[in-house]
């Protein structure tokens, strides 16, 4: 046997075997690749969300510019320069300068778009105002307005009241312009005084924005009086008819008192909010609002919502049927009151946008207010059911500090001077219909007064309505 003279091999030493099944430590290269992959995925997702948000903003901004411009041109009859008009360019609307708009006088339409995104078009329809629509909107059999306001019997105004009316057109703060366009005061049905800015007059129909809610509420009152709706009525829409859908419990009164419980974001500063999408993106305002889920039990929580009003408008349409519904505003309110300039604008689906799009002259808004001052009776004829004006002026229990009745404000919002010393001088029982950009209709039953102010206060706090009402009260 051959001997092995080589050096003995050294035995390699190994650590003791690990017990159990603990995995080996991470591979740093694999970890880095994974992190990079996740980062890329997150960036792609963020880019997708940003693109969707920008697309939504582009649609809403183009819709706003097209709709507001078309209504101003073809409903109000204003000579509007789309590149410089404050309605489309001033203060917080400066971002709208990025959107290009063009009017077509022959077709009576306005087309607007953000470069690189889809254009939006608003088209005027006789009787139904301007409507955002992709393509040609369907014709509606809406009775047309005459375009003329009726006269009021007149009474002499004091020098003090004349000074108050004149002061409404001054601009005390250059950083927040009031841009008052019309003011009017009635007492006991007599016109004490009215004033108009240059380019506006007694027959100029102006948008009341959310003042329209009071008019839609009055139409609900008509429907209640005619037996078409009931305040306690529920199961209002087919959208809520599925077995177990809790929205079927929402009552007409809940919608009037802004306590439907439906989730709805009322933020005009957010172009992706529900209210902006409903008014300037969606073709069916009422259907969009009705699609929202509940955030609270119906009747339990107060939240101001333009969606509630458009759901009521949709309920009216179902209750009356197409032809009777489209004739309802003029038959039940506008013609009896002599509101010859009033136009309730409809959306592309044909539903009146009761939350926001009612145009009327200052005189016609005043006639609507006078109807409520007279308990719903006009020239001996009852237009609103017995007790309706008491119902709408009864505070909603869920509303903070009794600020809201049924589609009417009972106290002024803080932005309009509410909560201050001047607001405290306004008599109890006063009603306010209030709208975007400082639109105000105030009824003071204790003094027999109807006060109208229409304007373009883009910064709404520029118009202190509490101060104006207090000054009118002192002057009369």
Beta strands, then each sheet from edge to edge (+ up, - down):
strand 1: 99-104
strand 2: 109-114
strand 3: 120-125
strand 4: 129-132
strand 5: 180-187
strand 6: 190-196
strand 7: 206-207
strand 8: 343-344
strand 9: 358-360
strand 10: 377-378
strand 11: 381-382
strand 12: 431-435
strand 13: 439-444
strand 14: 449-455
sheet 1: 1+ 2- 3+ 4-
sheet 2: 6+ 5- 14+ 13- 12+
sheet 3: 7+ 9- 8+
sheet 4: 10+ 11-
end
